[in-house]
Amino acid sequence: MNESEFDQIVNALLGGDTPRVWSLLVTMFGDLALSPDARLSGACVNALTAAIGIKPEATRVALHRLRKEGWIESHRTGRQSRYGLTPQGRHETERAWPRVYGPEPAEAKVCLVLEGPAGVAGQEQPQDGSDRVQLAPRTWLSSHATETLGLWSAPLSASAEVPHWVSSKLCPPDVQTASQVFHARLTTVEAHDDLATLTVLQRTALRVVIVHEWRRLVLRVPRFPERLFSAGWKGQACRAAVHRMLETLAAPDLDVLEAHIEST
């Protein structure tokens, strides 16, 4: 596929927006180089980001940031730098892996938790919002029952219907809209009948963009059964399309990818 046609596909998926480079690199290393001995050369990273429309200067700044934050580390091989995830980066990636690559969260206990008037010392909201969502003052939904003094919790039954305002708290309107937009973009890309003509570099770059956009979306909602979300949430359809695309755009052998980049 020529570069102009490929650029059109990437733009259709991104809606003309350029992703945050450091966040894209987190996705790239997590998707392509998760194993402890996996490395991406600087040339490979630059080739992939350039294919997505990112300038080398921006890539260099993002790599520096991720090294400084302890997410990736560099290794010298002759005159070339190669990059891999640190144990911290690998741990954080593996934590998110089931959300990004796995199926819809299984039906699990969700509890309504009420806090007494006096409050409970040490009860802080999780920073990522992944297993507890505050509904109102002293009231939240949690994926875990709690026996802490001063808290009362009761599980929701699997057949329980939650009020619309609760569904909107779990999956706000802007997230619902983002899921609808992403699904429409995936449908457009999936409809291309010439994806088989992608080079290994293009195929890998497109795969990284798809995983990145899906990761950004799915991590915006809590790890609750999606039946609790509003009908506007199109996560199930997005997940199915992403999984189909990842089968089509299989992760490359890194040696093959590096050899392709060196030869072009």
N, C-alpha and C positions, 0 to 999 in steps of 0.2 A: 504494500500500500504506500502511495506517495505521501510526503509530509503534509501537504495541504489537506488531503482527505483525512489523515489521522488527526490533524489539528481540529477539524470540524467535529470529529467524534469526541475528543477531549472537551472542547468547548460546550458541546451539547450536554455532557455529563456534569460539568462544573457550572453551567449557566453563565459562562464568561468571567467568572470570579477566579482569582488566583488563590489557592489555599495557603494557609500559614505554613511556611516552609519547615519550621522545626516540628510542627505537628505531623506534616506529611512524612518527614524522615522517621519519626517514631513509628508510623504505620509501615513504612518501607522496611526498616530493620526488623520489626516484629513479624512481618509477613514473609520476608525472604531470608532472613538470617537469624532465626530464633535459636538454633542449636549453639552450644557453647563454642564450637570451633568454627562457626560460619563467619565469614568476613566479606565485606564489600569494598572494592578498591575505590579510591577517590574518583578515578575515571568513570567507574560504573555509576557511582552516586550522581556525578555531574551529568552523565549521559541520560540517566533516567529523569532527573529533574528538568533538564533542558527539553526533553521530549514532552514534558508537561507544560512547558512555557515559563520555566523559572530560570533566572539569570545565575551564572556561576557565582557572582558576588553574594547573592542572597543565600545560595547553598552553603558557601564557605562560612558565612555568619551563623547560619543555623547549626552547622556541624560544631562550630566553636562553642555555641551555647549548650548543646547537648553534652559535649565533653565536660564543660564547666559544671553542669548540673549532675554529672555522674551517671548519665544515661547511656552513653557510648564511650568507648575507649579506642585509641588509635594504636596501630602496630606497624612498625616499619619493615618492609620487605624490599631490601635493596634501596632504591631511590623512591620507592612508591609507598604511600600511606594506605593502609587498609583499616577498615573500621568494623567494630563488632559491638554487640550489646554488653554492658557490664552485668554482673550478677543482679544489681538493683534493677537495671533496665529489663533484664529477662524476667525477673520476678513480677514486675508491674505488667509486662506484656502477657505473661501467663495468667495473671489474675483476670485480665479482660478477655482472654482468648475464648472462653465459653460464650460470652455475650456476642462476640463478633462472628465467630465461626460455627457456633453450636445452634441447636434448634431453639424454638420458642421456649421460654422458661416453663418448666413443668408445673402442673397444678400443685401448689404448696400452701401451707398454712399462712394466712395473713391475719394479723390480730389488730383489733382496735384497742388503742392504749389511751387511758385517761390518767392524768397526773393530778394528785390531790392539791388542794388550795395552798398548802405550805410549800409545794415544790419538792423536788428531790435533788439533793446535792450530787453533783457529778454526772447528771444526766444531760449530756450534750448531744446535739444533732450530729450525725455522721457528716463529714465534710463533703463526701461525694453524693449524698442523697440516694445511695443505691439500695438501702434496705430499710429506710424509714422516711416517711413523708409527712410533714406536719400539715394537718388539716385546719386547725384552729388553735388558739391559745390553749396549751395543756392537753392537746388532743392530736394524735397522729396514728397512722397505719404503720405497722412494723412487720417484718418477715419473721420475727422471733417473739414469742411470748416472754414476758418478764415477770419475775417474782420479787423484784425490788420493792422494799417497803415504800408505801406512798403511791405506788402505781397500780392501776387496775387494768387488766387486759382480758379480752374475749375474742376467740377466733371467729372469723367470718366463714360461713359454710360455703362449700364449693358452688352452691346454687344461688348464693346471695347476690342480689342486684344492688349496686351502690348508686346513690343519687348522682345526677349529672354533675353537680358542683364538685363532688368528690372525684369523679372520673377526670374532670378538667384540672383538678389539682395534681393528679398522678401523671397526666399527659396534657400539658397546657395547649391552648389553641395554636400557638406559634410552632410547637413541636408537631402537632397534627398536620399543619400546613406544610412544614418541612418534609414530613414523610410522604405527603401526596406529591410534592414537587419532585422529590428524589425518585419515587416510583415512576412518574411520567418520564423522567430523564433516562432511567434504566430501560424502560420499554422502548424508547427511541433508539438507544444504543444497541439493545438486543436485537432489534429489527434489521440491523445492517446485515446484508447477505455476503459481505466481503471480509468478515473478520478473519476468515481462514488465510487471507493474504497478508496479515500483519507479520512484521518481522519479529524476532524474539525480543528485541528491545521495545518495540511498540506494544507487543502483547503484555510484557512485564509492566511497562509504565501504565497501561490502561488498567491492569489488574490492581496495581497499587492505588490508583485513583478511586476505583470502585470500593476497595476495602476501606480506604480512608474516609470516603463520604459516608459509608455505612457505619463505620466505627463512631464517627462524630454524631450521627443520628441516634443510634441505639443506646449509646452511653448517656443520652439525655433523659432517658426514662428509667424508673427504678426496676429492680429485679423482682417484679411482681407478675403473677399471671396476667396476660394481656387482655383477658376477658373483662378486667376491671377498668380498662382504658376506654375512652370515648370512641365512638364508631369512626370518627375522623382519622384515627391512627391507622396508617397503612403499613405498619411494621411487618405484619405477616407476609403481605405481598412483596414488600421490599426484600425480606429475608429469602424468600423463595427465588426471586430474580437474581439476587446476589449469589446464591449458591449455584444456580445454573450458570451464571457468568464465570464463576471461579472454576467450574468444571471445564468450560470452554477455554478459559485463559489459565491453564495450569501453571503453577509455579515452576520456573525454569531451573534446570541444573545450573548452578552458579558458574561453573567452569565454562559451560557452553555460552552463557550470557557474556562473561568476561571476554571470551575468545571472539564473539561477534562484535563487541565494542572495539576491541583492539584492531579488528580487520576493517573497520569502517572509518 
